[in-house]
Amino acid sequence: MANDLHVMSLLCNAMEPKVYEIFAFANSAKEMWDSLYEMYGNSNNSSRIFEIQQKLVTLNQEPEQPVMEHFGKMKQLWEELRLHRPPAATVNEYLKREEQDRVFRFLASLTPEFEETRRDILMRPELPSLNTVYAILQSEETRKKVMGRDRKVNNSLNNSENFAHFSSRTGDNTKWNKGKDKKGNRPYCDHCNRSGHTKDKCWLLYPHLKPTRNMPNEANLTTKSEDSHVQLRLEQMTKQLEFLMKTCATNAEPSFAGPGGETSNAVKHIESSVSGPNFREED
């Protein structure tokens, strides 16, 4: 019993405080040791080995960082890598380590689309061989291509269905837009190539749709215009006649009448200009 407690104290003193909290209530040294071995004694921790190697490859000295600090980080990674991968005791173990390094290098060179497959390979209890890893990645690549084609086909079908649904709901708007001109502002006729109406309302194809004008109203307007024009001319001629009569009266009274009481030619000319056919034809 005393020896067991002594071994437990040695193990607890060798642990970090956060790790010690996990095993603080172990009942015996064997129970603590078995738990430690299951959790941290896996010598084939491929994912952690891969992570350490990647850090060593990408680790660079930062600006204004002392060389001592940079070297300390690299040495810490080297020691941790040696902890997970102690020196090979046999030739077969050395060849196995060399195979693992090739697998790690091959996985590190893959594109991000194989991240999930790479994680699954590294999380296996035993790291597969290089040929097995290649076969797994080849199958995954084929699966992605097939799934990509199926996804494109499904997207095309969904787009077609959405377009058909949208067209069925906006059928009236489509008809209206079809009859618009190039600018989309006014209706446009494809038959007579004129704007202002659509083909289904074109007068050339459907003469009965042409509206009839209100002829009596236009006739009344024309008559009123002609009457006002004649009235104006009559007023002008009346003023001219009065002016001529006054002029003739001031010159000589006999000049307006000839022998036998006939009216002079000047007066007849004035009367004919007012009521004669020439005046009517001019108006």
ChimeraX attribute file (.defattr): number of C-alpha atoms within 10 A of each C-alpha:
attribute: neighborCount
match mode: 1-to-1
recipient: residues
	/A:1	6
	/A:2	7
	/A:3	9
	/A:4	13
	/A:5	13
	/A:6	12
	/A:7	16
	/A:8	22
	/A:9	12
	/A:10	12
	/A:11	16
	/A:12	18
	/A:13	11
	/A:14	11
	/A:15	12
	/A:16	9
	/A:17	11
	/A:18	8
	/A:19	12
	/A:20	14
	/A:21	11
	/A:22	12
	/A:23	18
	/A:24	12
	/A:25	9
	/A:26	13
	/A:27	12
	/A:28	13
	/A:29	19
	/A:30	13
	/A:31	13
	/A:32	19
	/A:33	17
	/A:34	12
	/A:35	15
	/A:36	16
	/A:37	12
	/A:38	9
	/A:39	9
	/A:40	11
	/A:41	13
	/A:42	12
	/A:43	13
	/A:44	16
	/A:45	18
	/A:46	21
	/A:47	17
	/A:48	15
	/A:49	22
	/A:50	19
	/A:51	13
	/A:52	16
	/A:53	18
	/A:54	14
	/A:55	13
	/A:56	14
	/A:57	8
	/A:58	8
	/A:59	12
	/A:60	10
	/A:61	13
	/A:62	9
	/A:63	6
	/A:64	6
	/A:65	9
	/A:66	10
	/A:67	10
	/A:68	8
	/A:69	11
	/A:70	14
	/A:71	11
	/A:72	11
	/A:73	13
	/A:74	16
	/A:75	13
	/A:76	11
	/A:77	15
	/A:78	14
	/A:79	12
	/A:80	15
	/A:81	17
	/A:82	12
	/A:83	12
	/A:84	17
	/A:85	15
	/A:86	11
	/A:87	11
	/A:88	12
	/A:89	8
	/A:90	9
	/A:91	9
	/A:92	10
	/A:93	12
	/A:94	13
	/A:95	12
	/A:96	14
	/A:97	15
	/A:98	12
	/A:99	16
	/A:100	19
	/A:101	16
	/A:102	14
	/A:103	22
	/A:104	22
	/A:105	14
	/A:106	13
	/A:107	22
	/A:108	16
	/A:109	8
	/A:110	12
	/A:111	8
	/A:112	10
	/A:113	10
	/A:114	14
	/A:115	12
	/A:116	9
	/A:117	16
	/A:118	19
	/A:119	12
	/A:120	10
	/A:121	19
	/A:122	21
	/A:123	15
	/A:124	13
	/A:125	12
	/A:126	11
	/A:127	19
	/A:128	16
	/A:129	13
	/A:130	16
	/A:131	9
	/A:132	12
	/A:133	17
	/A:134	15
	/A:135	11
	/A:136	14
	/A:137	17
	/A:138	11
	/A:139	10
	/A:140	14
	/A:141	14
	/A:142	11
	/A:143	11
	/A:144	13
	/A:145	11
	/A:146	11
	/A:147	12
	/A:148	12
	/A:149	11
	/A:150	12
	/A:151	12
	/A:152	11
	/A:153	12
	/A:154	12
	/A:155	12
	/A:156	12
	/A:157	12
	/A:158	12
	/A:159	12
	/A:160	12
	/A:161	12
	/A:162	12
	/A:163	12
	/A:164	12
	/A:165	11
	/A:166	11
	/A:167	13
	/A:168	11
	/A:169	11
	/A:170	11
	/A:171	11
	/A:172	11
	/A:173	10
	/A:174	12
	/A:175	10
	/A:176	13
	/A:177	16
	/A:178	16
	/A:179	20
	/A:180	19
	/A:181	19
	/A:182	12
	/A:183	8
	/A:184	12
	/A:185	11
	/A:186	15
	/A:187	20
	/A:188	24
	/A:189	20
	/A:190	17
	/A:191	12
	/A:192	14
	/A:193	11
	/A:194	14
	/A:195	16
	/A:196	14
	/A:197	19
	/A:198	22
	/A:199	18
	/A:200	13
	/A:201	15
	/A:202	20
	/A:203	15
	/A:204	12
	/A:205	12
	/A:206	11
	/A:207	10
	/A:208	11
	/A:209	12
	/A:210	11
	/A:211	8
	/A:212	7
	/A:213	8
	/A:214	8
	/A:215	9
	/A:216	9
	/A:217	10
	/A:218	11
	/A:219	11
	/A:220	11
	/A:221	11
	/A:222	11
	/A:223	12
	/A:224	11
	/A:225	11
	/A:226	13
	/A:227	12
	/A:228	11
	/A:229	12
	/A:230	15
	/A:231	10
	/A:232	11
	/A:233	14
	/A:234	15
	/A:235	11
	/A:236	12
	/A:237	16
	/A:238	13
	/A:239	11
	/A:240	13
	/A:241	17
	/A:242	10
	/A:243	11
	/A:244	14
	/A:245	15
	/A:246	10
	/A:247	11
	/A:248	15
	/A:249	12
	/A:250	8
	/A:251	10
	/A:252	9
	/A:253	9
	/A:254	13
	/A:255	13
	/A:256	18
	/A:257	14
	/A:258	11
	/A:259	8
	/A:260	6
	/A:261	9
	/A:262	9
	/A:263	14
	/A:264	14
	/A:265	13
	/A:266	15
	/A:267	16
	/A:268	12
	/A:269	11
	/A:270	17
	/A:271	13
	/A:272	13
	/A:273	15
	/A:274	19
	/A:275	12
	/A:276	12
	/A:277	10
	/A:278	11
	/A:279	14
	/A:280	11
	/A:281	7
	/A:282	7
	/A:283	10
